[in-house]
Amino acid sequence: MENLIALLVAAPLLGAAVLLCGGRALDRAGHWLGTLLAAASFVVAVVLFTDMLGKGAEERSLSQHLFSWIPVEGFQADVAFQLDQLSMTFVLLISGVGTLIHIYSIGYMEHDERRRRFFGYLNLFLAAMLLLVLADNYLLLYVGWEGVGLASYLLIGFWQHKPSAATAAKKAFLVNRVGDVGLSIAIMLMFTTFGTFAFGPVLEATGETSEGKLTAIGLMLLLAACGKSAQVPLQSWLGDAMEGPTPVSALIHAATMVTAGVYLIVRSGAIFNGAPDAQLVVTVVGAVTLLFGAIVGCAKDDIKKALAGSTMSQIGYMILAAGLGPIGYVFAIMHLVTHGFFKAGLFLGAGSVMHGMNDEVDMRKYGGLRKYMPVTFVTFGLGYLAIIGFPGLSGFFSKDKIIEAAFAKGGTEGWILGSVALLGAAITAYYMTRVMIMTFFGEKRWQPTASDSGSAAGSGNEPHPHESPKSMTIPMIVLAFGSVFAGGFFSIGDRFMHWLEPVTQHDHGDSPLSATTVTGATMVVLVIGVALAYVQYGRRPVPVTAPRGSVLTRAARRDLLQDDFNHVVLVRGGEHLTRSLVYVDHTLVDGVVNGTAASVGGLSGRLRKLQNGYARSYAVSMFGGAAVLIAATLLMRAV
């Protein structure tokens, strides 16, 4: 069975190569080819998963060595794969949800002239992410890591004729390069410390390594995770990434890019377990980001950007759980999987709404759409209930476990982290209820859009909301089933915990609160968040133009001034640093070089005057030199 592992990556990679290099002859069938190869990867994943279930817990790890990539003395880099319970979980999520998004894209991108290229990029995205989670060493993981960054750049900027899309793609690319530097430094530190970067030897040797070295490696890995998973302080790219086609947003947020950081931290658990300081920083980053993203989501009128803030917040929960060590590793991955279902469903539902509303994204121009789009309403609604943690749905089982694990950390740290997680749950219930009410309830608020000829608003075509085609609704229905049942299925007999425990280990911790108490507190804050949103948006008319709002609201609309901060600290700071370096270069470096050259030139000019070509001058020089030598000789004898 291990010989099948390479097919997981090879199928979508082949699709990317054929679709991107095959030319226009594939325009009519390219989308089917891309979808078929994504589905083929999922089928192989199911076969491998079934075989893995038939083995004992300690026998489920498979490996496949393809070839030696860089075989030199003292440095061995292999292209080899490792498939264990952790990577198998990601493979099923990536290929399964990725295939559904491919199917959805057939209808969503039906009229796009560059659809073949779009599906080629989707296949490339899947192949890179699968390579990332299947690699058996950090260097090969880095190849997949960079491939994910490239594919996201191409897909976010797919509609490059829009300046906003081109800018968003560049922003995502550049911000992620900062995180990538962290991963590259971590890999170098691993090699100098352990003499290898293969998972097995590195993670097994952590117990014999100093805490300082592990802390340095852990912090660099966290920096990399912050970039890919849009965590503070490298979160600014995620909202702008919504400029890409909606299936891209679903793929990035549910199954690929933002999950990479969580995978990296959990896979490197032994490093963080040996570096408590780095582990603490991970929990702080997760706690700050889950509140940051939730607050931003409260103020966005763009439906996709509201969901982007939600993703930032939910990934914050996962990073927080990963920072708890063995107490939270399992629950970080469990929430990642359930989030993959309901967040993909929510984004595809948002795309369905846009499809029926002439690509309008402003929720203030929606209202009452449940009457016109019943399938979208039901599937989106189930995703909404799942993400807020409604009892019995997926989010209830996975997010509650993270809150319990935060309290189980114990001490003051546990109380702080648990309280932050509870507050995040309340804000999540508020902003997601806001999205639900503004989109599907109340009176219709849509208006005629301006015609392409540039006529005034009101003279164009009024949106006619309608249900999306089956190619779009069927994936939404499948994802809705996952949103409802996945969490409960994983929790029966703690089966998900037992599935991952051989890889991630698990510690129950020492919680000062019982599970019933935590669940009760979560339900209370959920009701409060829903009630506040209902009072504000359900019982009052929603103005088409957003009111000015408080200082916090205005700041949240601008992503809590993250771009302003980056501009002042990084852009202007970089400009001042550059000017200072130029000044030092001109005055000090060039001054020393130019001064030395001028001194040599001046001395040469003076010495040149001695070479005047007159014999009498040379005779005088010779006479003077001889006189000096004679005088010196006589003086030495006298002494």
C-alpha positions, 0 to 999 in steps of 0.5 A: 500500500505504501507505493500508492502514497505518491499517487496522492500528490501525483494525480493533482500535479499531473492535472496542473501540468496538463492544464497549464501546458496543454493549451486552448485545446483543453478549454472545453474539457479542462475543468472535467480533467482537473476535477477528475484528478482531484477526485482520483487523489481522494479515492486513493486516500480512501483506499489507504485510509481503509487499509490503515483502519485494518491495522493496529494503532502502532502499525499505521505509519507508512513510508515511501522513499522515491529518490535521494534529492541531494546526496552529498557528504554530510548532507542527505535530502530525500524525496520521501513520504510519511503517512500516519494518522495525522497526515492521513487526516489532512489528506482526507480533508484536503482531497475530499473538500478540495474535490467538492470545491472543484465540482462547485467551481464547474458551475461558478466559473462556467462563463470565465474564459480562463476556466482551464487555467483556474482548474490548473491552479486549483490542482497545483494548490492541492498537489502542493498542500498534499506534498506539505502534509506527506513529506517526511522531512522539513526540507521537503515540507518547505517545498510544499510550503512554498508551492502553497504560497505560489498557488495562493498568489496565482489564485488570489490574483486570478482576476488580475485585471482588477487592481485590487486583486493584483494588489491582494495577491502581492500582499499575500505573497509578501507577507507570507515570505516573512513567515517563510524566512522563519521556516527556513531559519528553523530548518537551518537550526535543525541541521546545525543542531541535529545534523538532519531535518528528517522528522523522526531523528529530529523529534526523537532527539529533542529530549537531549537538546538544550531548551534554548535551542528548542525555543529558538527553533520553536519561535521560528516555526511559529513565525512560519505558522503565523504567515500561512495561518494568518495569525497576529502579527502576519494576519493582514493578507487574509481579508484582502485575499477575498478578491479572488474567486469564491472557490479559492476563498473556500479552498484557502480557508477550509482545506489548504493554506491556513491549516498549514500552520496548525499542521506544522506546530502539531507535527513539531509537538516534541520541539514545543513540548521541550520549549515551554517559553515557545509554547507559551508564545503560541498560546498567546498568539492564538488567544490574541488572534481569536479575539482580533479576528472575531472583532474584525468580523463584527464590523464587516459588511462584505460577506466574504470579509466577515467570513475571513475574520471568522477564519482568522478567529477559528484558526486562533482557537486551533493555534491556542489549542496547539500551544497547550501541548498534549492537552490540546493537540488532538482538539486543535486538529479535530476543530480543524477538520470540523471547521473544514466542513462548515467553513467551506460550506459557508464560503460556498454559500456566500458564493451562491448568494453572490451568484444570484445577486450579480456578484454583490458582496455587501450584506446591507444590500441583501435581505430576505434571500431565504425565500429565493434561495432555499437550498443555500439558506438551509446549508448556510444556516447549518454551517452557521449553527455549527460554527457558533457551537449549537448543541449537537452540531460539529462546532459544539463538540470541537470548540467546546473541547478547546475551551475545556482544554484551555481551562485544563491548563491549570493555574492563572494561565488556564483561567485567562486562556479559558476566559478568552476562549469563552469571550471569543465564543460569544463574539462568534455567536454575535457576528455570525448571527449578524451575517445570517440575519442581514443576508437571509432575513428581513425585507429585501434591500437590493437595488438596481446596479449601474449598467456597464455603459456607466449610466447612473445607479438605478438605470441598470439591472436589478438583481434577481436572486435565484438558486444556484445550479446543482453543480454548486448546491450538491457540494454545499449539501455534502458539506452541510452533512459534515457540519452537522454530523462530523463532530458528533461522530468523532466524539463517540467513544473519543474515537478521534482522540484515540485515532491521533493519540499515537502520533500527538499523545494526549494529556487530560490536564487538570481543569478546575471546572467540570466539562458540564460547567464549561458547556453550560458557560459556553451555552450562556455566552452563545445565547447572549451573542445571538440575542445581542445580534437579534436585537440590533439587526433582527428587530430593527431595520438594517440601513443600506448605508452603514452608520458611522459607529463607535471608534472601535467599530470604525477601527474594526472596519479598517481591520483594527488598523493593521494595515495602518500599523504595517504602513507606519512601522514597516513601510515608513520605518523601512523608508527611514532605515533605507534613507539612513543607510544611504546617508551612512553609505554616502557620508561614511563609506563613500567618504572613506573610499573617496577620501583615501582616493583623494589622498593617494591622488594628491600625494601622487600629484606631488611626487610626480613633480619630482619627475620633471625630466631635468638632469640638474634636478636629479643631480641635486637630488642625488647630492642631497641623498648622498649628503644625508647618508654620509651625515647619518653614518658619521653620527652613528660612529660618533655615538 
